[in-house]
Amino acid sequence: QVQLVESGGGLVQPGGSLRLSCAASGLSVSHAGMRWYRQAPGKERELVAAISSVGDSTNYAESVKGRFTISRVTALNMVYLQMNSLKPEDTAVYYCSARYGIESWGKGTLVTVSS
């Protein structure tokens, strides 16, 4: 059974940084396409960042390019989202997902960017 558990969310001031973590079990993060999504209140869930299962190529939403970085550590079976220069519009629940023919999701972690 695949489980994804996000952590690292919290309250941060505009311009600050956070690092989100996604702990995976039941699959190897090196064998799955890993993604971070977010959903702000009243809005649809959107793809923020993705890292491919082969070759470690990454993709980012235009709104976060240059500010967010997705990475994974295979030995720990973890995926991370480093978020810098945070803006109030980055406020959302952030979800980790794993794609391996089907897609599994974590329960999310809340990020609030506010002064």
URPECOR-V554132 format. One record per run of one state. SS is the DSSP state (~ for helix, > for strand, _ for the rest). FROM is the first residue (numbers start at 1). LEN is the number of residues. If there is no record, write none. Layout:
BEGIN
ss->SS from->FROM len->LEN
ss->SS from->FROM len->LEN
END
This chain:
BEGIN
ss->_ from->1 len->2
ss->> from->3 len->5
ss->_ from->8 len->2
ss->> from->10 len->3
ss->_ from->13 len->5
ss->> from->18 len->8
ss->_ from->26 len->3
ss->~ from->29 len->3
ss->_ from->32 len->1
ss->> from->33 len->7
ss->_ from->40 len->6
ss->> from->46 len->6
ss->_ from->52 len->6
ss->> from->58 len->3
ss->_ from->61 len->7
ss->> from->68 len->6
ss->~ from->74 len->3
ss->_ from->77 len->1
ss->> from->78 len->6
ss->_ from->84 len->4
ss->~ from->88 len->3
ss->_ from->91 len->1
ss->> from->92 len->8
ss->_ from->100 len->3
ss->> from->103 len->3
ss->_ from->106 len->3
ss->> from->109 len->5
ss->_ from->114 len->2
END
